[in-house]
Amino acid sequence: MLTACGTIIEQAIIHKATLILKRANWADPFLPDLQTRIKDAFSDFLGIDNAEQLREATQTLSGIQTNALRDLAEFKIQITEDFKSNRKRRDEILNKLGFTAHHKDAQNKDQEALIELLTKFKKNMTTALQTEITNAGMAASLITAIIGYATMKGSRKVISQAAVKEFNEIYNTVISVGRISANFFKTDKAIQDKFSYAKTVGKLNQTKPDKPVPPTPA
């Protein structure tokens, strides 16, 4: 959320000259102060002090995303088949481990959903549950691998009520800036889209596969 907000405000600063002609109260220091507020939120509440650290954290998650999603899919299909004679228990396991709430969004490249799923999986995979699952036929190594992804993603700070309040205030302010700015640029679709929160988040979550290299002619 903060990354998307920061991206939108960067665009607002780029187009500041146009914006302040119609919104005088956005003149300096409004937008730079809002940008600083977003950076401070990263530092104070998430422990990320600069853009490099943010990129490193994002790259770490992106690096495990493909393998994690593959193994999570393998886990889910095995649970579905191994417990198909006891659908109630099947659903209990999938819900307890985070699949019901987060798997579909994680498959759609939502990194936050993947984090939530991995966190819940690790937290609720008790020894007794693991024994039950492996006794039904699944390899313990798959469970261990998924728990490993949860560890690799890094520890998450506990988000305080003060952080939630600040995040909500930043979000609400940036959403207003984005909506108003998008309307100002309604005749320029390319610029207008840069003020869309949904499209900004979509681009941040997007992972593009490498383009296939055509064969070299003989």
MARVODREN-698538 format. One record per residue (C-alpha): residue in three letters; x, y, z. Coordinates in steps of 0.02 Angstrom, whole numbers. Example, Ala and Ser with C-alpha at 12.3 -4.5 7.8 and 13.67 -1.06 7.14 Angstrom:
BEGIN
- vexvo; u; v; w
- Ala; 615; -225; 390
- Ser; 684; -53; 357
END
This chain:
BEGIN
- vexvo; u; v; w
- Met; 0; 0; 0
- Leu; 137; 123; 48
- Thr; 236; 82; -109
- Ala; 84; 116; -218
- Cys; 50; 279; -125
- Gly; 230; 333; -146
- Thr; 223; 295; -332
- Ile; 67; 400; -355
- Ile; 141; 547; -260
- Glu; 299; 536; -367
- Gln; 188; 559; -519
- Ala; 99; 705; -436
- Ile; 266; 790; -406
- Ile; 317; 761; -587
- His; 156; 844; -645
- Lys; 150; 970; -503
- Ala; 154; 1123; -615
- Thr; -8; 1070; -699
- Leu; -92; 1011; -540
- Ile; -65; 1167; -436
- Leu; -144; 1274; -571
- Lys; -308; 1192; -521
- Arg; -265; 1149; -341
- Ala; -170; 1293; -263
- Asn; -166; 1206; -94
- Trp; -56; 1071; -172
- Ala; 85; 1195; -196
- Asp; 246; 1163; -98
- Pro; 267; 1095; 28
- Phe; 107; 989; 16
- Leu; 167; 852; -103
- Pro; 349; 843; -41
- Asp; 284; 835; 139
- Leu; 168; 693; 92
- Gln; 312; 602; 8
- Thr; 416; 623; 166
- Arg; 271; 560; 271
- Ile; 264; 400; 166
- Lys; 453; 374; 183
- Asp; 441; 401; 371
- Ala; 302; 271; 382
- Phe; 416; 145; 296
- Ser; 555; 184; 418
- Asp; 459; 205; 580
- Phe; 333; 64; 563
- Leu; 411; -61; 441
- Gly; 596; -40; 477
- Ile; 637; 0; 296
- Asp; 749; 153; 287
- Asn; 774; 177; 101
- Ala; 722; 125; -72
- Glu; 865; -1; -84
- Gln; 805; -97; 68
- Leu; 628; -96; -1
- Arg; 691; -165; -167
- Glu; 790; -300; -77
- Ala; 638; -352; 24
- Thr; 530; -356; -132
- Gln; 661; -454; -230
- Thr; 674; -582; -90
- Leu; 488; -614; -98
- Ser; 486; -614; -288
- Gly; 628; -739; -289
- Ile; 529; -867; -188
- Gln; 359; -829; -265
- Thr; 365; -950; -412
- Asn; 429; -1099; -312
- Ala; 316; -1062; -165
- Leu; 160; -1054; -274
- Arg; 211; -1218; -359
- Asp; 233; -1308; -194
- Leu; 75; -1234; -119
- Ala; -23; -1297; -270
- Glu; 53; -1471; -248
- Phe; 8; -1468; -65
- Lys; -171; -1416; -97
- Ile; -207; -1548; -230
- Gln; -138; -1685; -117
- Ile; -244; -1628; 29
- Thr; -395; -1622; -85
- Glu; -368; -1800; -144
- Asp; -302; -1879; 16
- Phe; -450; -1813; 117
- Lys; -587; -1823; -15
- Ser; -679; -1956; 85
- Asn; -685; -1834; 232
- Arg; -729; -1667; 154
- Lys; -758; -1583; 321
- Arg; -582; -1623; 378
- Arg; -511; -1573; 208
- Asp; -593; -1403; 221
- Glu; -536; -1382; 402
- Ile; -355; -1412; 353
- Leu; -358; -1296; 203
- Asn; -443; -1159; 304
- Lys; -326; -1178; 453
- Leu; -172; -1165; 342
- Gly; -231; -1009; 250
- Phe; -281; -1082; 82
- Thr; -466; -1038; 93
- Ala; -434; -853; 124
- His; -274; -821; 27
- His; -227; -952; -103
- Lys; -329; -885; -248
- Asp; -260; -708; -226
- Ala; -84; -776; -205
- Gln; -102; -869; -370
- Asn; -149; -702; -449
- Lys; 22; -634; -398
- Asp; -40; -540; -244
- Gln; 117; -538; -139
- Glu; 28; -486; 20
- Ala; -89; -635; 2
- Leu; 61; -749; -21
- Ile; 141; -680; 137
- Glu; -20; -707; 234
- Leu; -36; -885; 169
- Leu; 143; -931; 209
- Thr; 132; -852; 381
- Lys; -28; -945; 424
- Phe; 40; -1108; 354
- Lys; 195; -1099; 463
- Lys; 100; -1044; 619
- Asn; -33; -1179; 610
- Met; 67; -1327; 545
- Thr; 80; -1417; 710
- Thr; 174; -1580; 734
- Ala; 9; -1672; 753
- Leu; -61; -1598; 592
- Gln; 97; -1636; 496
- Thr; 90; -1817; 556
- Glu; -92; -1831; 502
- Ile; -52; -1763; 330
- Thr; 104; -1868; 300
- Asn; 14; -2024; 361
- Ala; -113; -1991; 224
- Gly; 26; -2000; 95
- Met; 110; -1830; 74
- Ala; 300; -1815; 83
- Ala; 360; -1721; 236
- Ser; 489; -1632; 128
- Leu; 352; -1532; 41
- Ile; 288; -1467; 206
- Thr; 464; -1424; 261
- Ala; 494; -1329; 98
- Ile; 338; -1223; 119
- Ile; 383; -1181; 298
- Gly; 555; -1133; 232
- Tyr; 476; -1005; 114
- Ala; 387; -929; 262
- Thr; 554; -908; 349
- Met; 641; -838; 194
- Lys; 515; -700; 170
- Gly; 585; -619; 327
- Ser; 508; -575; 493
- Arg; 362; -454; 490
- Lys; 348; -314; 615
- Val; 196; -312; 726
- Ile; 88; -172; 660
- Ser; 32; -58; 801
- Gln; -131; 39; 809
- Ala; -29; 197; 780
- Ala; 40; 122; 620
- Val; -133; 70; 560
- Lys; -197; 247; 593
- Glu; -52; 325; 498
- Phe; -68; 203; 352
- Asn; -255; 239; 338
- Glu; -228; 427; 341
- Ile; -92; 417; 208
- Tyr; -201; 303; 101
- Asn; -352; 417; 112
- Thr; -250; 572; 68
- Val; -162; 489; -78
- Ile; -324; 415; -145
- Ser; -398; 591; -151
- Val; -243; 659; -238
- Gly; -249; 516; -363
- Arg; -434; 531; -403
- Ile; -428; 719; -425
- Ser; -269; 712; -529
- Ala; -339; 573; -639
- Asn; -488; 683; -677
- Phe; -375; 828; -724
- Phe; -287; 716; -850
- Lys; -441; 629; -919
- Thr; -391; 678; -1096
- Asp; -222; 592; -1076
- Lys; -252; 408; -1036
- Ala; -68; 367; -1011
- Ile; -46; 498; -875
- Gln; -219; 468; -801
- Asp; -179; 283; -771
- Lys; -26; 332; -669
- Phe; -142; 406; -538
- Ser; -248; 249; -524
- Tyr; -216; 157; -361
- Ala; -281; -9; -429
- Lys; -174; 0; -586
- Thr; -22; 53; -486
- Val; -41; -96; -369
- Gly; -68; -208; -519
- Lys; 97; -154; -596
- Leu; 189; -176; -432
- Asn; 123; -354; -414
- Gln; 151; -398; -596
- Thr; 288; -523; -635
- Lys; 333; -535; -818
- Pro; 411; -696; -883
- Asp; 567; -683; -987
- Lys; 531; -669; -1172
- Pro; 575; -828; -1267
- Val; 732; -813; -1370
- Pro; 701; -860; -1553
- Pro; 812; -998; -1623
- Thr; 964; -944; -1719
- Pro; 944; -980; -1905
- Ala; 1058; -1120; -1966
END
